Amino acid sequence: MSQNEYENDELVFFEEDDAPPQNPVSKDVWNLLIVDDDEEIHSVTKLALSDLEVNGRRLKFHHAYSGAESLELLKTMGNDIAIILLDVVMETDDAGLVIAKTLREELKLEEPRIILRTGQPGYAPEEKIIKEYDINDYKTKTELTRSKLVTTIIASIRAYQHIQSINQSRTGLNQIIKSASNLLEEHSVKGYCEGVVTQISSLMGLKADSIVCARAGSMLDKDDNGVYVLGAAGEYASYINQKLENMHDGNIVYHVIQCLLRKEHIYTEDFTVLYMCSSGYEAAVFVAIGSEKIDDVHRQLLEVFLSSVSVGYENVNLFHELRTAAYRDYLTKLPNRNQFINRLDNLDEKMQATGQMVVALVDINHFADINDGLGQEVGNQILISVADLLNEKLSEKVEKGRIGADVYGLVGLENEVNPKYLNDIFKQHFTAGEHRLLLTVTMGLTRVPIDTESTGLDFLKQANIALNRAKRNSASNFEYYIGEMEDQTFWRLAMMRQLRTDFSERRLQLWYQPQISLKTEQIIGMEALLRWPTKDGGFISPAVFVPLAEYTGLIVEIGLWVLEEACIRLKNLKEAGIDGLRIAVNISVPQFRDPNFVSKVKKVITQTGIVPSQIELEITESVAMDEPNIVVQALKELKDFGVSIAIDDFGTGFSSMCYLQQLPLDRLKVDRAFVKDVCEQRSSFFAETIVTLGKKLGLETIAEGIETKEQMSYMQSIGCDEAQGYLYAQPMPYEDLVTFIKEYQTSDFF
C-alpha cells in the first residue's frame, strides 16, 4: 500500500494471519517504535501502517509497553529509531513526557521524531509540550484515523531525514577538517601521501588497497619527470618510492597516467582514480573499491576532502623544501650543523662497539684571506672541493657535515677520524677554477664514550672547545678534548657573568699607590689601581679579570668609571687641602677602539673641574703596537688637551723605536722586572738603558716595584726621576691614602 492509497478516515483492520510478513532487519527500512501499555494499540497501529512505503523504504516496527522498556531499547538503537509513537499516560500520568525528556536531555538523541498520543485530551498543554521536548505532533488517540496517522508518519519521516542529513553533513565536515588537519601535520611527502590513503579509505568506510602517485621532482629529489608511488596501502605498499611502471597491475598504471594527463577524476564500477592539484603540484589517488559504489554523498565529500587536501599537498611539498634548506648545506650538499647534531644524537651503537668513535671539527686556516684575495666564488669552489675530497677519502661510515663557514664536522671510528689521517688528506692541492691552493687546517677532536648520556650538542661543544684550544697552540694543529678544558670554559663564563654583575652593583673598588720624586722625596702623584673584592674578603687578581673585561668589552665601561672615580678623588683631595698631585689611569686597546673615547675623556675632566695635566693616561707597549694609527691619533688629541701620557712596563715588549718616537709621551715607566735585578754591588743594565733612553728622548722616568733602599739608591744614582713600590707604600683605599699623604708630609719618612 502506498501513501496515496489512503482515501478515507477509517482505520483498516486485518486478521493476524492475514498480516504481511515482518521485514528483516535492513538499512532500507524506517524503524518505528510504538510505546504504549495497551497491546491493542500496538496491533491496530501495526496493521494500519504495515505496508506503508516512504521514499522506497518500508516501516520496521519495534514495541515497548512501559517507559523503562522503551528507554532500554532507545539506549541500544539510538538515532536509528526514526519515529516514536509515544503514549503520554502509562505506568504514571506523565510517563510519556518523562521518556521524551530523558530521550532529549540525557540520551542526547536529536534525530528520532516523537508523536505523542493520549487518551486523555487536555492533560498537558499542547504548545508547551511541543516546545520543550521537540515533539513533532501531539494528538488524542481518537484523532489518529488511518489517513491522519499516515500523514503524520510521512511528515515525521521527512523531518527525520532532514535532521539526519544535516547531522551527517556535520559529521562528514568534521571528519574532513580532522583529516585535513592530520595530513597537514605530516611534514614529509611520504607520510602525507600515506595519510591520504588512510583518510580516504576511512572517509568512504572501505577497506581498500590504494596507492598515491605524484610526478617526481623536488619531493623525491629525482631528476627525471616520471611518476612515482609516494604512498600506498595493502598489497601495493611495497611499491612506495618506486616508479609507477614497476607495478604488476597494468590497469592501475594506465588509469593513473590517464588521470594525470586528463587532469580529472575517473570513476568506474571497480575503482576510482581521484585527481588533485594545487599550485602546480599534482597527484593521482587510485582507490580499489571492488563491488562497492561511490554514491553522490561520498563523491561530494571526496570532492571537498580533495579540495582541502590539495592545499595540504602543496604545504607538505613546501615543508619538504624547507626541511631540505634547514638540514642540508646549500653549497656543499653536506648535512648542515642542525643535521650533523641530529646524527650525533643517534650514533650507531653497533659501530661504537667495534671501535672508538671520534667527533672532529676541521677548520680551514686563513680562509678569509682566500675570499678577500681571490673572491668569494673561488672560496665557494674551495669549500666544495674540500667536501668532495672528504667524501672521496673517508668511507661512508664517517658522517660528514658543514658546521660553519669554513668548518667541517666528522664523526666516525678513530682509524679514519684522527689527526694524522686527516692531515694527510690535506697535503694535496685543491683546485678552484684556474687556482691550485695548498690548505692547512686546525682540528678539535673529542672521543665518544660507549656509555654516555651526552647529546650531539654536547659532543659538538667539546670538539669546538678543543678546536679553540688548538688555535691558541702554536706547537700543533690539533687538540683532543679533556674535561679540564670545559671546566676552564665554565669558570671563564662564570667569572665574566660575576664581573658584569659586581660592576653593575658598584662592588669594584679603586685603590691608589703613591708615586715619589727621587729628587725631593715628596709625593708627586699616585696610580689608580682597580680591585675586585670577593665575598670572603680577598681580591681577584687584575691579571685574571682585566683580560676577561677586555674580552667581553666591559672594559670600556669600567675604564670610563675608573677615570670618573679618579677625577672625583683628585677633587676630594683638593677639598681636603691636598693639591698639585697627578693621578695615573691605565687605558686598554678596546677603549681606544671606542670612537667616542677622546670626547669621553675630555668630558669627564671638564665636568669634574680637574686640570688636564693632573691626569696621566698609561698605555702598555702592546696597546701602542696593536692599533698604532688609532692610538697615535687619540693620544695626540688628548696631549693637545693637556693630558699627560706615559708608557707602562717599558722594555718588556718589542716596540719599534721609530714608532715610539711618534707617540706624544711624557714619561717612561721602568718595569719591575728590571728593577728587581738591582741589589747590593750589582747593577741592572736594562734599567740604566731605559733611563738613559728616556733622557735622550726628553722624557721623565719612573721606576716600578721599588722594595728596598738599595733599589731606590741605584735608580736615583742613574738619574731616574720618580719611583713607586712597597718601600714607600702599598696600594690602598682612598681613605687610607688621605691619611698616608698627611702623615708623609709631616714626617721624616726616611
GIPE-V909156 format. One record per run of one state. SS is the DSSP state (~ for helix, > for strand, _ for the rest). FROM is the first residue (numbers start at 1). TO is the last residue. Records with the same first field share a line. If there is no record, write none. Layout:
SS = FROM-TO ; FROM-TO
This chain:
_ = 1-1 ; 6-15 ; 19-28 ; 36-38 ; 50-52 ; 55-56 ; 65-66 ; 88-94 ; 107-112 ; 119-125 ; 134-136 ; 141-145 ; 185-188 ; 205-209 ; 216-226 ; 233-233 ; 240-242 ; 247-249 ; 263-265 ; 268-270 ; 279-280 ; 289-295 ; 329-334 ; 336-336 ; 346-348 ; 355-356 ; 365-366 ; 375-375 ; 394-398 ; 403-406 ; 414-418 ; 426-428 ; 433-434 ; 439-440 ; 449-455 ; 472-477 ; 481-482 ; 505-507 ; 518-522 ; 534-538 ; 541-541 ; 553-553 ; 576-581 ; 587-588 ; 594-596 ; 609-611 ; 627-627 ; 642-643 ; 651-656 ; 661-666 ; 671-671 ; 676-678 ; 680-681 ; 683-684 ; 697-699 ; 704-708 ; 718-721 ; 724-731 ; 733-733 ; 746-750
> = 2-2 ; 29-35 ; 53-54 ; 57-64 ; 81-87 ; 113-118 ; 137-140 ; 210-215 ; 227-232 ; 243-243 ; 266-267 ; 271-278 ; 281-288 ; 328-328 ; 335-335 ; 357-364 ; 399-402 ; 407-413 ; 429-432 ; 435-438 ; 441-448 ; 478-480 ; 508-517 ; 523-533 ; 539-540 ; 582-586 ; 615-620 ; 644-650 ; 667-670 ; 679-679 ; 682-682 ; 700-703 ; 722-723 ; 732-732
~ = 3-5 ; 16-18 ; 39-49 ; 67-80 ; 95-106 ; 126-133 ; 146-184 ; 189-204 ; 234-239 ; 244-246 ; 250-262 ; 296-327 ; 337-345 ; 349-354 ; 367-374 ; 376-393 ; 419-425 ; 456-471 ; 483-504 ; 542-552 ; 554-575 ; 589-593 ; 597-608 ; 612-614 ; 621-626 ; 628-641 ; 657-660 ; 672-675 ; 685-696 ; 709-717 ; 734-745
